Amino acid sequence: PCRVNPKPVRLQALDPCRAREMVSQSQEEELKQLIGDYHTFIDQVCERLRVAGLDVVSRGYELDHICYRCETLSHYRDVMAALVPALGTLLVEGMIGGRPISTVRLQEPIVHNGVTVSCIEVPCPKPGRPYSPGLEHAELVVGAETDGVRGNARLREFMAECEREGLELRFDLRALDKEINADVSVDLGVAPSGGGISVKFHQRPLSEVVVYEISHGHVVPVPEGYFAKLDDK
């Protein structure tokens, strides 16, 4: 019998831009299932600031991260397991205020309506103090690299600028005098979902703060067996 050699099949290479788009769309779907509609959250933050007179997009402020609160310890562990490594890289997990807080750098930054978000902050609830889950706050960078992560000179200058311009922003100053990564915050009211929305302003991105804290030995490790000892059922 005659043998017929099949014609070789030519596989068309996927355009790199299209490949990145597909990855981005896949991440978007997974991330929204995990932390909720972050596009709407970002829009609400930017719009409420704009109404108060502060257009963060036109001023070029970086929205470096958003914070997602978990309801329970097990919820925190589930969220972290879904985020890393599938959607991002863990930059740090350390004890802050008596509970673990993680910072995750996304594989593909969130790009939406003129802002780019590169990281997600995920605090673990304190034992016996569960939270309503959801996106809680966003943080904006108002300083330059020369302003550094220590001190608050640029933050004070920023607040003075807002006052001179007559912006309707009431700053919470409780974290203004932190030695590292000082911030001031503004309560933006209640979200349609029922939770509160706030925005914090700091001098440098959280990812830069993390690098500084690790290199200077300021990160407090999560104690061995911390999660195994707690039961939030």
PESULPE-V367026 format. One line per field, one symbol per residue. phi: phi as a letter, one per 20 degrees, with the letter a starting at -180 (. if undefined). psi: psi as a letter, one per 40 degrees, with the letter a starting at -180 (. if undefined). burial: b if it has 16 or more other ideal C-beta (glycine too) atoms within 10 Angstrom, else e. Layout:
phi=???
psi=???
burial=???
This chain:
phi=.fddffffeeefffggfffffffffffgfffffednffffffgfffffffffodefffemfeefbcddedfcfffgfffffffdefdadfeacbecmnbfcdcdeffcgfdblnccddccdceeffgmcfdffqfdbccdedddgffmedmbgfffffffffffemfecdeedfdfdffclfbcccfdneegfoeecbcddcfcfgfffggffffdmeeeffgfmgffedcdf
psi=iihhhihhhhhhhhhdddddddddddddddddddeagddddddddddddddeehgdddefhhgdiihhhididddddddddddhedeahhdihihhfeiihihhhidhihhhfeihhdihhhihiihegiihiihdiihhheiidedieiaeddddddddddddefighhhhededeidhfiiiihheahidediihiiihidiiddddddddddefehhihihedddeihf.
burial=eeeeeeeeeeeeeeeeeeeeeeeeeebeeebeebbbebeebbebbbebbeeeebebeeeebbbbbbbbbbebbebbeebbeebbeebbeebbbbeeeebbbbbbbbebbbebeebebbbbbbbbbeeeeebebbbbbbbbbbbeeebbbbbbebbeebbeebeeeeeebebeeeeeeeeebbbbbbebeebeeebebbbbbbbbbbebbbeebeeeeeeeebeeeebeeeebe
